[in-house]
Structure formats: C-alpha cells, structure tokens
Amino acid sequence: MLVGSYNVILVAVSYLIAAFASYVALDMAGRITASRGAVAHGWLAGGAVAMGFGIWSMHFVGMLAFKLPIPQGYDLAITLYSLLIAICSSAYALNLASGERLPAARLAVGALILGSGIAAMHYVGMAAMQMQPGIDYHMGWLLLSVVIAVAAAGAALWIAFALRSEGRGVPYARLLAAAVMGIAVVGMHYTGMAAARFPEGSICGAAIAGGISSTWLASLVGATTFAILGLAMVTSILDRRLQERTAQLGESLQKANQELTYLALHDTLTKLPNRLLLRDRMENAIRRAVRHGRRFAVLFVDLDGFKAINDVYGHATGDRLLLQIARRLSEALDGEADDTLARLGGDEFVVLMEIAEPDDAASLAERIMESVAQPVALDRIELHVTTSIGIAIFGPDGTSERELLANADAAMYSAKDQGRNAYCFFEPSMNQGAHQQLAMIQDLRRALSLDQFSLHYQPKMIAPAGPLEGVEALLRWHHPEHGTVMPDRFIPLAEKTGLIIEIGRWVINEACRQLMAWREAGHTVPSVSVNLSPTQFRSPGLPAKIEDALARYGVPPSSLVLEITESTAMHDPDTSLAILQRLSSLGVRISIDDFGTGYSSLLYLKRLPASELKIDRAFVRDLIPGGEDAAIVSAIIALGRTLNLSVIAEGVETESQQKLLTELGCTSLQGYHLGRPAAASEAAARF
C-alpha cells in the first residue's frame, strides 16, 4: 500500500475553514429567521453557497494536506459536482434550521440527509482523483465516517436552530458552537481519509489526463472560499447593523407613539387623565357596576377665586397653583388604585371613586375642601383658594357618562350658589336651574352685540337733601324673554365666564359718554360713579381702558369715581394697594363700597388712595337712634373724618334715616328716598 503523509499546517487551515464556515452558517440561519419573503430566500441562497463552499473547501484543503508518493490531480467536472452536492446539502440544512419548529423526528431525518450529503461530497471528491486501480476503502472506517457525518449534521442542525435568534451573548455562543462543529466536520473528513487505502503501483488518472493540479486547486480553493465566506460574513454584519438600526428606529417610533398616546390621554400641565381618558374609565366603571353591582361616585371639583388669581398674577403663577392643587387632590384620594383624578381644563377637576355608601363621597369631599383651603406659598406670595364640589352617584343620579358629569356639574353650581367652599349632592331640581343658567350664559354672550344693556343712574346727594354730588351708573340687561334682568342675577355669570371684562369696559365708556352728553346739554352733573367687579378690578388692562375712555370723551379724571367693595380691596391688600395707586395716578377718585361688611385692616386702609367710604345698606336698613347700627355708622363716620375721607350712606329709604344719618355726620346720601335709578333721559329731567 502507498503510504501518505499530512501537512500539519494545511490540516490546521482545513479546521479553521470548517469552523469559519460553521460560524457563517449559524449566522446565516439567524439572518434567514429574521427575514421574510424574497429577502429570506435571498439569504437562504447566499447562505447555501457560502456554507457549501466552506465545507467543500475544507475537504479539498484536507486533500491538499494529504501527500502520496505519486503525482496527484483532480478531475474538474467531478470536483464541481462534489461542490454542487455540498451547496444543495447546505441549502437543505439552512432551510430546516430556519423553520418555526424542529421536532425530534424531523431533526433525525434532516441529520440523515445532511450527513449523507456531506459524506457523498467527500467520497465524490475523492473519486475526482480517478485512481487506478480504484481506492480500496476499509468498510469499518468508511461506515464510521458516515456515522460521524450524520451525527455532526444532527448536532449542527440543532445548534443552528437553537442559536438562530439574535440577542445578547448569541455571537459568543455561535463562536463556541462553530468551534465544536468544525471539529465534527474535520473529524468526519479525516476518518474518511483513514478509510482510503491506495495499492502499490497506483497512479492518479486525473494527474495523467491533465486534471487540475494541486497548486492550481489550492489557489482556486483558497481564493474562492475566503472571498465567498468573507463576503457572506461582511454582508451579514452589515445586515445585522441595518436591522439593529431599524430596530432602534422602531423602538423610537414605538416610544414616540406611546408618548403621543399619553399626551392624547393626559393633561399637559398636571399629567392627570384628561376628558378623553376620564370618559373611557367612566365607561369601564359603568360596565363593572352593571356586571358586579358596584357603586361609584363622580365628584366635580371647581376652584373658587382661581380666575382672579390668574388675572392678577398671570397664567404662569396660575399654572403653578394648579400643579399644587392637583398634588393635594391626589393626596386626598389616599392612593386608591381604582380611583381616578382627572382635569377637564382650567380649574375644573373630576374624581371618579368606588363607594360603599354616599357618605364615602362626602368624606372625600370634606378632605378635598380642607386640603385645598390651606394657603399656597409661591414666590413669597400666599394664595388662597377654596373649592365647590358637586357629587353624583351612579344609579339614582344617572347611568351614563354624560348624565353623571352633567348632574355632578349642576350640583357643583348649587354649592357655589350656597356661598362656595361647600359640597352638594345632586338633586333633580338642580337640573332645571343648571339648564336655565346655561341658557342665560348663552344669551349673555350675545347681549353686548345685540345692544341689550343700558345704564340707569341714581343720584348721590350732599346731606341732607342736596345739591347733587354725582350719580352712580347701575347696569341693566333688557332680555327679550325675561324683561329687565337685575345685576345680581347676571353679574356672577359674567364673572364666571370672563364676560365681565368686556361688559365692564362698555359700562365705563357709556358712563363717560353720558356724563359729557349731559354737560353738553347744560346739566350740572359733578361726577359719575362706576362699580368695578373683582375680576375687572384685577384685570391687567383696566388702567389703559379707563385712560382710553377718559381721553375719548374728554372727561376730566376727577369726574369719574371707581367703586370697589371692601372685600375686594382686602382680598390681597398689597396687590390691591398697587392697583389702586396706579388708578389714582390717572386722576380718578376711589370709593370703598359696602364698607363695614368686610375685614378691613386699618394699617392698609390708611394707605389706600381712596376719597370716599360708602356705608353698606345693611347698617342703614334698621337704623334707629341709640341702636347698634347707629353706633357702627357713627364709628365709620369718625374713622372717615380721621382719614380725611367723605362718607356716603346708601340705601336711604325713609325720612327718619335721612335725618339721623345727617345728624351722625354723613357727608352724602343715596337711596330711593332721594331718587330711584332711572334711564339717562329720565334722570336728566330731575337735574
């Protein structure tokens, strides 16, 4: 027998090629699994070529490592045929490993087919030498090589299937698996070589017939294999990078979608659920209540006095206050997971809570009122707000989301009508009032454009009976259905909706216009007084509007008297003082209305640039000599004299009141006894 020898370096190279080809095959299996459609078929074809070339080249490098003491060569056609077998076997293996499932029976059949293909590639490649006489194979070693091929194929299929998905640590696992698979493939090859026996006198027919020389084959195999495997590896790496980038973009897009969804369902300021998310949770609560017989309550929470704070301190301060209030409301819920706190907008919040009894909702309402009423310190400013809360219970107060919210809203307005800083449970009678109020607000929005407002004027007389000191302008609304509507009915609505700003501007302009019209007609009207609402008083544009009205109609500033209530002036004394000083700098006069009903601080009162105190009608109504009201009036008059202020009493309806107030020292008097409010033309006839 001819004795062959091995080149150790080429043997090592054959192992490296086998391991490299195994790693490429594992990586390709992952690419195929991660792809779909035509892309997956492309990766399958490319992977089959790369893997087939890898296994085939490992075989021929191993053949080149084997040296016989005779010239060696290889038939080109048979060599290419063995390459085709390797590629087809690789395609089958990759297709099997990239499937969704790999049961044991399918794995066994796949191992048998793939192992047989690798063994066939090996022995067909050996046949390319065209030895004469033919190669004598030791049957034991031959069968062992086939068994090794089948076992290696089964292990390769299982490893490729297990490591086909991408993830952290998978590339390192593939390296280890490729090393093991390389040993198996090389082991099969060299076991098959051990089975080959070459009789003495054998010649290589391919070398004699001009087949491929070993040197040329080595160059071809080396260049082709490393080019194909390298190209496959680079392509796979680039594809992985592209997929990672695509995955990152997908995650970014998903995150952006989640953020957009969050923004669509939550209030941008407080991050509380908004109206849309509240509606969804209320519908879920309704379904649970119907299915399991549970009860829940809806609390409509509205802040009292928030708009005035917004107008005086600006929206930035108002937003910070809302954040503090939202935090307090959340704390008042005691962290109940099933409860929902939502912000509908502005200063309106809604609480959705499961209850056992209505008293549970009342207890929460009391906690909310107590928590919100605590002062809020912002930038060394201490702000105070309260809450009005309406409560509706699922079942008796409504069975739909819209009905429950509407009824809780109606109950909240009832709480405001009762003096604010209170809570009310819904009652059916509230709905009628709420609908009427809503209709009144809609009509009020159109009243200015439809010229439905007018001013009536009531004289202010120097005590006891004249002459005329001035007139007070009193607003009237001539509603097409309800007739004349008095201010106490529509001014609160105008305050709540913000319409009071434009209405108040109209009043100032109309009063100034009428004053100058009287004077041009020859009537002596010393001054006209205009009432300022709390919202109007704190609006930033008030001084400019007054200055504009004075200039437009040519009214001397001292002829305009601005009346603000004592409670308005004392609500935030420092801010009120700044506003009054700015108004006073225009030259207009300031009157403190309803004096005696608030909580004036003498320290602030002496600093106010006021020229007049108006005694509230509550002290005049039951005025009798020696009575408590007479003592209060006397004290107010004495205070006014001390502060160098004129004192006017309003609500004078009898001669005895007129006489007593004059005796007590009132500077001026106003009331029905001295003249009822009348339209401009009628008032002019009395001058």
Order of alpha helices (4+ residues) and beta strands (2+ residues): beta-alpha-alpha-beta-beta-alpha-alpha-beta-beta-alpha-alpha-beta-beta-alpha-beta-alpha-alpha-beta-alpha-alpha-beta-beta-alpha-beta-beta-beta-alpha-beta-alpha-beta-beta-beta-alpha-alpha-beta-alpha-alpha-beta-alpha-alpha-beta-alpha-beta-alpha-alpha-beta-alpha-beta-beta-alpha
